[in-house]
């Protein structure tokens, strides 16, 4: 007689699930400590990096644990991740990260519907006036514009939306003169320089050419704002194409690639063309040995694009060349990867250089020129800011550092000055500095790695998350006068303000608001 032995039921051990639960709890506690550690010198970027490190280590350990003790669970999770990734790739979804590499939002570029050409007749354009914004950060690249008085009470008289429409990708801003607003966009595999009509709310002309630049963290597209000068438009694309167009029709006059025999920088060409006298000055930098001796800073003839002069051997940064008069000499300032340099505006000869290095070679903020031959510079990534004095004595150029601290760390933004006080975003938070001592007068709201400009005693701030804010430029205290939701996602593009109208855009949409008071 045979007997069937019953096998004991092996119960699933519960103890093994205590390990992942405990690990996640420990990781959560570690992240909480990172974000609440009372150390002002720890930038948001450093805290983000520590958080990412803790999360990456935790995920790695969980994967190993799952492989050893819960393989079925592991394969289900990996399958879900793979399916989601394939679906996202197939649909063309683009993921946005903010300036601290934190997930911000997503969008699908092929769903964009661009503004139609409403009038193809030649554009009538006048000479720029004090209320216009003819290039990056205005006429003097100092982020300041004159113009009609703005509404100071956004509750009683809020900004009036004039137009909202899809736009091509990229981080450029607008150049605005009269009824013309020009920007550069990434449209598929082409860079498109687009002229918009301010009154008719549509495009007047579009000039496109094959060029595409993509950086996984910042996304595709050109970064440099075009410049309107003497009836022409000068535009620099992310891959190095410098193009001159007739502003009336968008017809190409000439084009040259400034990166020939050279390599691009990590985030693409970003410096807007500086136009003065008979030259267009750009900063291709020297990224390869083959480019050494060919000029990090170059001036091309406005008429035909031939090379007029070339100077310097430093790697390019992400700032734009600008004109300044220091120690009695008119010169071109460039804040590149190696530091701040001054070049003779006529010959291009390098006059002086002040070393200033930043992690990843990211110097972005425009130098701020103050009276007394002083220049203020600032960078993010924990570097900080400094006040310099440029001197010329007995034929020698000398740069004196008056003070240096970490009380304003401008990562992507550029500061402005008003009534002998500096206003800028310190790792995303608005602060006011005394330029004489470098001491901080106050710290205001958090706007992320956005941008700001000034008109009169008002600061117009484009927050990184898309909000638009109005702040009083006063050293006494921080006072926000108004704030609205303007754009719906990450915005690094610089705002433009012309005749009381603010022009905003990111890589998805653009919108224009009338900020004028009664």
Secondary structure as the mmCIF struct_conf table of DSSP 4:
data_model
#
loop_
_struct_conf.conf_type_id
_struct_conf.id
_struct_conf.beg_label_comp_id
_struct_conf.beg_label_asym_id
_struct_conf.beg_label_seq_id
_struct_conf.end_label_comp_id
_struct_conf.end_label_asym_id
_struct_conf.end_label_seq_id
HELX_LH_PP_P HELX_LH_PP_P1 UNK A 4 UNK A 9
HELX_LH_PP_P HELX_LH_PP_P2 UNK A 11 UNK A 13
BEND BEND1 UNK A 14 UNK A 14
HELX_RH_AL_P HELX_RH_AL_P1 UNK A 15 UNK A 36
TURN_TY1_P TURN_TY1_P1 UNK A 40 UNK A 41
BEND BEND2 UNK A 42 UNK A 42
HELX_RH_AL_P HELX_RH_AL_P2 UNK A 44 UNK A 69
HELX_RH_AL_P HELX_RH_AL_P3 UNK A 71 UNK A 91
TURN_TY1_P TURN_TY1_P2 UNK A 92 UNK A 92
STRN STRN1 UNK A 93 UNK A 97
TURN_TY1_P TURN_TY1_P3 UNK A 99 UNK A 100
BEND BEND3 UNK A 101 UNK A 101
STRN STRN2 UNK A 103 UNK A 108
HELX_RH_3T_P HELX_RH_3T_P1 UNK A 109 UNK A 111
STRN STRN3 UNK A 114 UNK A 114
HELX_LH_PP_P HELX_LH_PP_P3 UNK A 115 UNK A 116
STRN STRN4 UNK A 117 UNK A 117
BEND BEND4 UNK A 121 UNK A 121
HELX_LH_PP_P HELX_LH_PP_P4 UNK A 122 UNK A 124
TURN_TY1_P TURN_TY1_P4 UNK A 130 UNK A 131
STRN STRN5 UNK A 133 UNK A 133
BEND BEND5 UNK A 135 UNK A 135
TURN_TY1_P TURN_TY1_P5 UNK A 136 UNK A 141
BEND BEND6 UNK A 142 UNK A 143
STRN STRN6 UNK A 144 UNK A 144
BEND BEND7 UNK A 148 UNK A 148
HELX_LH_PP_P HELX_LH_PP_P5 UNK A 149 UNK A 149
STRN STRN7 UNK A 150 UNK A 150
HELX_LH_PP_P HELX_LH_PP_P6 UNK A 151 UNK A 151
BEND BEND8 UNK A 152 UNK A 152
TURN_TY1_P TURN_TY1_P6 UNK A 154 UNK A 156
BEND BEND9 UNK A 157 UNK A 157
HELX_LH_PP_P HELX_LH_PP_P7 UNK A 158 UNK A 159
STRN STRN8 UNK A 160 UNK A 166
STRN STRN9 UNK A 169 UNK A 169
BEND BEND10 UNK A 170 UNK A 171
STRN STRN10 UNK A 175 UNK A 177
TURN_TY1_P TURN_TY1_P7 UNK A 178 UNK A 179
STRN STRN11 UNK A 180 UNK A 187
TURN_TY1_P TURN_TY1_P8 UNK A 188 UNK A 189
STRN STRN12 UNK A 190 UNK A 197
TURN_TY1_P TURN_TY1_P9 UNK A 198 UNK A 201
STRN STRN13 UNK A 202 UNK A 210
STRN STRN14 UNK A 214 UNK A 215
TURN_TY1_P TURN_TY1_P10 UNK A 216 UNK A 218
STRN STRN15 UNK A 219 UNK A 220
BEND BEND11 UNK A 221 UNK A 221
HELX_LH_PP_P HELX_LH_PP_P8 UNK A 224 UNK A 226
STRN STRN16 UNK A 227 UNK A 229
TURN_TY1_P TURN_TY1_P11 UNK A 230 UNK A 231
STRN STRN17 UNK A 232 UNK A 236
TURN_TY1_P TURN_TY1_P12 UNK A 238 UNK A 239
BEND BEND12 UNK A 240 UNK A 240
STRN STRN18 UNK A 241 UNK A 246
TURN_TY1_P TURN_TY1_P13 UNK A 247 UNK A 249
STRN STRN19 UNK A 252 UNK A 257
TURN_TY1_P TURN_TY1_P14 UNK A 258 UNK A 261
BEND BEND13 UNK A 262 UNK A 262
TURN_TY1_P TURN_TY1_P15 UNK A 266 UNK A 267
HELX_LH_PP_P HELX_LH_PP_P9 UNK A 271 UNK A 273
STRN STRN20 UNK A 274 UNK A 276
TURN_TY1_P TURN_TY1_P16 UNK A 277 UNK A 278
STRN STRN21 UNK A 279 UNK A 282
BEND BEND14 UNK A 288 UNK A 288
HELX_RH_3T_P HELX_RH_3T_P2 UNK A 289 UNK A 291
TURN_TY1_P TURN_TY1_P17 UNK A 292 UNK A 293
BEND BEND15 UNK A 294 UNK A 294
BEND BEND16 UNK A 296 UNK A 296
STRN STRN22 UNK A 297 UNK A 301
TURN_TY1_P TURN_TY1_P18 UNK A 302 UNK A 304
STRN STRN23 UNK A 307 UNK A 311
HELX_LH_PP_P HELX_LH_PP_P10 UNK A 314 UNK A 316
BEND BEND17 UNK A 318 UNK A 318
STRN STRN24 UNK A 322 UNK A 326
TURN_TY1_P TURN_TY1_P19 UNK A 327 UNK A 328
STRN STRN25 UNK A 329 UNK A 336
TURN_TY1_P TURN_TY1_P20 UNK A 337 UNK A 338
STRN STRN26 UNK A 339 UNK A 344
TURN_TY1_P TURN_TY1_P21 UNK A 345 UNK A 347
STRN STRN27 UNK A 350 UNK A 355
HELX_RH_3T_P HELX_RH_3T_P3 UNK A 359 UNK A 361
BEND BEND18 UNK A 365 UNK A 365
HELX_LH_PP_P HELX_LH_PP_P11 UNK A 366 UNK A 367
STRN STRN28 UNK A 368 UNK A 370
TURN_TY1_P TURN_TY1_P22 UNK A 371 UNK A 373
STRN STRN29 UNK A 374 UNK A 379
TURN_TY1_P TURN_TY1_P23 UNK A 380 UNK A 383
STRN STRN30 UNK A 384 UNK A 393
TURN_TY1_P TURN_TY1_P24 UNK A 394 UNK A 395
STRN STRN31 UNK A 396 UNK A 405
BEND BEND19 UNK A 406 UNK A 407
BEND BEND20 UNK A 411 UNK A 412
STRN STRN32 UNK A 416 UNK A 418
TURN_TY1_P TURN_TY1_P25 UNK A 419 UNK A 420
STRN STRN33 UNK A 421 UNK A 426
TURN_TY1_P TURN_TY1_P26 UNK A 427 UNK A 428
STRN STRN34 UNK A 429 UNK A 434
TURN_TY1_P TURN_TY1_P27 UNK A 435 UNK A 437
STRN STRN35 UNK A 440 UNK A 446
BEND BEND21 UNK A 449 UNK A 449
STRN STRN36 UNK A 451 UNK A 455
TURN_TY1_P TURN_TY1_P28 UNK A 456 UNK A 457
STRN STRN37 UNK A 458 UNK A 462
TURN_TY1_P TURN_TY1_P29 UNK A 464 UNK A 465
BEND BEND22 UNK A 466 UNK A 466
STRN STRN38 UNK A 467 UNK A 472
BEND BEND23 UNK A 475 UNK A 476
STRN STRN39 UNK A 480 UNK A 485
BEND BEND24 UNK A 487 UNK A 489
BEND BEND25 UNK A 493 UNK A 493
HELX_LH_PP_P HELX_LH_PP_P12 UNK A 494 UNK A 495
STRN STRN40 UNK A 496 UNK A 498
TURN_TY1_P TURN_TY1_P30 UNK A 499 UNK A 500
STRN STRN41 UNK A 501 UNK A 505
BEND BEND26 UNK A 507 UNK A 508
STRN STRN42 UNK A 509 UNK A 514
STRN STRN43 UNK A 516 UNK A 516
#
